[in-house]
Amino acid sequence: MDNTKVLRVFGAKHSKEAYSVRDFLSRGAVEYEWFEVASDSDCVRELGLSGFDSMCWPVVIFPDSSRLYAPTLSEIANKLGWVPRLQEYDLSIYGAGPAGLSAAVHAASEGLRAVVIERAALGGQAGTSSLIENYMGFPAGVAGAELAERARQQAVKFGVEFLMMREGVHAKFVAAKIEVILADGSLLRARANLCATGIEYRSLGIPDEQRLLNVGLFYGTGASEAPMCKGKRIFIVGGGNSAGQAALNFVGIAKSVTLIVRGSSLAATLPHYLLDRIAHVGNVNVLFDSYVSGIYGDTRLEAVQLTSADGGSQIVPLELLFVCIGGAPNTNWAKDTAIVRDRNGYLVTGSDLMEFPQFEKSWPLERRPYFLETSVPGSFAAGDVRYGSIKRVASAVGEGAMAVTFVHRYLAESAT
């Protein structure tokens, strides 16, 4: 590889900041090379500069030879050209996961002026999957980041704008339009909107978790960390689809992979094809009826405490722990609006709204809400953030496309 033509990242081995950059680039399908720097001589050799202890790490060098020292992810996104100017749109789409990307492709291809706002990286939780094997059209499977990047390119071809590393913090509806204040203070206005923000990773809920996050403890399947796991013992918390895929992602690299599962079986939580493959891999172990009750380490993860259903516990030394236990929606931005949420924060849509008494008090139209429409006309939801949705990539893609059909109907009626 000609490393002058790809982005290069330099940093210390156990650096939270360096991990965040690598994870962001991996999920954005940005080609890069990682260089571990541990001494002043490394600095001179790799960067042509001395001063390891005083350097602002990590250092990112772009193909045009420009450098960013200790950059924020927003600065990297800006340098990559992912932050266009704000305007008014027909449809604003919040979230660049499978549902949001699908909606973007269909909206723009059908003539709507659309924008996608994403606060992190492309693909959502699906974007962290090392291999999606049950998505139609990819018999050999496809990495989540690759699928998301293909969708982004397709959407851009039709004219969609992407606002990366941006987040809506407050929404209000004014004159049949949604106005959202972004975290940087700017205002985004659209005639209709789609919430496709998915769900956030659920934490273990134990002491020191945030302190050791991204220095041995990781949320998700760790696609960006796989190359650094050669010959190591990997532990994964969870028994669902993402945990199973993570285990198979590591088996050819790690010395061993151990799944820590609260239940007594994987049959109820894993697709049959994953069960079968895990059963035939020699270096995957499963600890049933167990959970992580404590984590230990000074500057990085060094050990965990495992507790079993019978109350027994043990301390296990380890370097890498990946937590794949699902998540919950972050819909706090809707708290001051008339949008109905269930007790867990999921956005309620369509006929499901009839189950919530507050709906009838706020719905202003004679017609009933469309299938993916929330309790605010013109505001839609699709994918994992939606109450009652099926948590699968294919389902999210279908809902994103379907939502655009209802957006057209809403825009047509509101124009009359």
N, C-alpha and C positions, 0 to 999 in steps of 0.2 A: 504493500500500500504506500502511495506517495503521501506522506503525512503533512505535506504542505498544502494539500487540497482538501483536508478534512479538519474539523475543529479539534483542538487538543486541550485536554484538561490536566493540570498539574496540581498535586496536593499531597497532604500527609495520609498515611495508610488508614488511620481510624479517625476520620474527620467527618462530622455531621454535615458541614457545609459542602464538602466535596461529594458526599453521597447525594445530597439534594440536587446538585448540578447534574451528576451522572443519571440519577433517576429521571429528572426532567428531560434531559436529552434523549434518553432511551425511550421514554414514553412518547416523545415527539418525533420518533424515528429519525433523529438527527445523527448522522454518522460522526463518530468522534473516537479519539484514542485517549486512554487514561495512562498517566505517568505518575508513579509513586515517587515522591521526593522526601528524603529523610535526612539530608545533610547539606552543608554548604557546598561541598564538591558536586552534589547532585544539581544544585542550583546553577552552578557555573556551567556544568556539562549540558543541562537541558535548556536553560533559559539565558545563558550568557551573562548572568548576574550573580553577585555574591550577596550574602545576608539572609541566610535561611531563617534565623530567629526573628528578624525584623520584617520579613516579607509578609504582605497581606495575602493569605491563602484562602481559597484556591486561586490559581491563575488560569485564565481561559484565553487561548490564542486562536483567533479566527483565521480562515483561509487567506484573508487579505493581509495577514501578519499583524493586525491590530490586537491589542491585549486589554483584558479587563482583569483587575485585581480585586479579589473578594467580591465579585459581583452579586447583586440580587438576581433572582430569577426573572424579575421584570426587566432588568437591564439586559439580560441575555436575550429575552424575547424581543425587546426593542431592536437590538443589534441584528437579530435574525429577520427583522421586518414583519413581525407578527402583531404590531400595534398600530393599526391605521387610525385615522381621525374619526371622531364620533359625528353621526348625522341622525336624521330621522328615517325610520324604516317602516316597511309594511309589517315585518315580523321580526321580533327579537327572540332569539333562542338562547336560553341559559343552560349551559352544559354541553360539552363536546364529547359525550359518551356515545354509544351506539344510537340511542334515540335522537339526540340532538343532531348528530352528523347526518343521520338518515333524513330528518326533517329539513336540514339545510340543503341537501342535494335536491330533494323533491320541490322545495319552495322556490329555489332559484331557477331550476329547470322549467318551472311553470310560470315564470315571469314575476315572482315576488322579489322585492328588494329586501334581502335578509341579512342579519348579522348574528354571529355566534359569539357569546361571551363565556369565557372559560377561565376560572380562577387558578387552575393548576396546569395539568397537561392533558393532551388528547387522550380519548379512549375511556376515561373514567376508570372504574375498577377493572373493566374488561381489558383496558389498555395495558394492565400489568400482567395479564395472563401470558405465559410463555407459549402456550399452544391451545387454540380453540379448535377442537376436532369435530364438533357436531354442528358446525355452521354450513349450510348448504352451499355447494359450489367449490369447496376446498377439501377434496378427499384426503389430502395429506395433512390437513390442518393448516391453520394460519396463526401467527403470533398476533396477540391483541393490538400491539403497537403498529404492526404493519397494516392490519385491517383498518385501524383508525386513520393512519396516514393516507392510505388509498382513498378513503372517504373524504378526507380533507382536500386532497388534490382535486377530486371530482367536484366537490362543492365550489372550490375556488375557480375552477374552469367555467362554472356557470355564473360566477360573479358574486359569490358570498364573501362577506368580510369577516375576519376573525379578530376578536379582541382577546388576546391571550394574557394571562396573569392579571385579569381584571375580575372584580367581584361586586355584585349588587348587594348593598347593605340595607336599603330601604326602598319600598315601592309604594306608589299611590296611583290611583286611576283618576285622570282628569279629562273631561270632555271626550269620553270614549277612547282615550289613549292611555297606555301605561307609561308612567314616568318613573325611572329607576335612578337613584343616586348611587353611583359606584364608589368603591372604597377610596378612590383618589379624589372624590369630590365632584367629578364630572357628572353630567346629566345625560341619560339616554332615553329617547322617546320613540315609541312604536305604536302602530295602530292595533296590533295584536301581539301576543307573546306566548311562548311555549316554555314551560319549566321542565327541563330534562336533566336536572342536577344530580340524579342518582342518589346514592347513599354514601356516607362517610364510613371509614373503617371503624369498627368497634374495638375499643381498647380492653385490656385485661382487667383494668380497675384495681391495680395493686401499687404499693409504694415504689418510688424510683422509676416508674415506667417512662415518664416523659424525660427524665434525666438521661436514661440509657437508650432512648429512641434514636435510631439511625447510627448507633455505635455498638452494634451487635444485636439489637432488638429492632425488627423491622415490621411494619404493617404491609400486608400484601404478599405477593408471590416472589418478590425479589429478583425480577428479571435482570435488572442492571447489575446485581451482585453475583450472579451465577458464575462468571469467569473467575471471581476471587475465592470461590469455594472449593477449589480443587483439593482433593485429599482430606477434606474436613468432615466432621460429624455435624450434620444439619438436623435441627429440630423444628417441627412445624406444628403450630397449635391449630386444630380445626379438623373437621371430618367432612366438609362439604366439597363442592366441585373445585373451588379455587385451591383448597388445600391439597386435593388429589393431584391437580395439574402441577402444583408447585413441587410435590414429591417426585413426580415423573421428570420434571425439568432438571432436578438435581441428581438423579440416580447415576447418570453417566459421568458426573463430575466429582461428586462427593464420595467420601469413604463409606458413609452410611447416612440414611435418612430415617428419622423417627417421627411418626405422627402421634401427637398427643390428643386423644379424643375423649370427651366427657362421657359419651354413650358407650354402649356395650357392643355396637355393631356399626359397620359402615354401609350396610345394605340400604338403609332408609335415606341416606344422605348423598350417596355417590351414584352416578350413572353406571349402568352395567359394564360399559366398555372400560371405564376407569378401574372399577373393582377387579375386573379380570386381569388387566395389565399390572396392577399393583400386586396382585396375588402371585404373579409369575416373575417378579423382580426380586432378586436375592438380597439386595442391600436396603430394602425398605422394611422397617419394623413399625408396629402399631401398639401403642400403650392405651388400652381401653380403660374406661371408668377412671380417668385421670385428668387433672388440670394443673395449671401453673399457679401456685399460691404465693410465690415470692421470687424476686430476681435480685442478683447481687453483682457488684462490680464497682470499681473506683472510677476510672476514666472510660471504661467500656464494659460490656457484659462479660461476666466471668463464670456465673453459675445460676441455676434456677432451683427452686424448691418445687417438687412435684408431689401432689397429694392425691391419694386414691380414694375411691368411694367408701372404703372401710375405715378411713381416717388416718391410715398410715402415710408417712411422708419420707422423702429422701432428698438430699442435695445432690444435684448432678452438675458437674463441671461442663461448660460448653462455651463456644464462642459466638454461635449464630442461632438466633431464634426468630422464626417468621410467624407472625400472627395472622391467621386467615379465618376469622370467626364472624364474617358478615359485617353488617353495619346498620346505620340508622340515618334517616334523612335530616338534612340541615335546611329547614324552611323558616327560620326565625325572621327572615326578611318579610314574611307575609303576616306577621303577628298583628300589624295595625291596619290590615285590609279586611275586606269581607270574604276573603278566600277561606273556605272551610277545610280544616285539617282534622284528622283523627287524633286520638290521645297520644299517638307515637310520632305525630308530626307529618304523616303522609298526606298528600293533597288528594282530596276526595273529588271525583269527577262523575259526570253523567248520572245515570239512574241511582248510583250509590248515594248521591246527595239526599235522596228522599229519606234515608235512614237518620239524618241529622236535623233536629228541629230548627237550628239556626238558619238553615238554608232558606226556608220559606220566608223568613223575615227580611232576607237581603236580596233575593233574586228579583230583578226589576222587569223581566220580560214575560209576555204571555206564553211564548214557546218554552218547552223544557230544555235543559242544557243538552248540548251534543255529547256524544259518548265520551270524549276526552276533554270536555270543557269543565272548568271549575265553576264555583258559585259566582264568579265574576265574568260576565259575558266578554268573549274575546281573549280570555286568559285560559290557556290549555296546559295540560300536564301529560307527560309520556315517560315510559320506562320505569325504573325502580322507584322513583320518587312518588309514583302514583299509588294511591290506596287500592289494593286488590290486584296489582299487576303481577304478571308471571316473571320471575327473576331469571330471564334467559336472554342472551344476546339477540337471538332471532326475534323474540317477542318485542324487545325494545326497538329494534330496527323497524318492525312492522308498525308499531304504535307511532313512531316518528313520522313515517310516511302517511299513515292514516290521519294524523293530526293536521297535516297540511290541507287535506280535503276539507276538514271542518273549518280551518282558517279561511279558506276561499269562501265558504258559505257565509261565515260571519262578516267578512269584509264586504261581500256583495249586499247583504241585508243592511249593513250599517251605512252604505253609500246611498241607499234609497231614501 
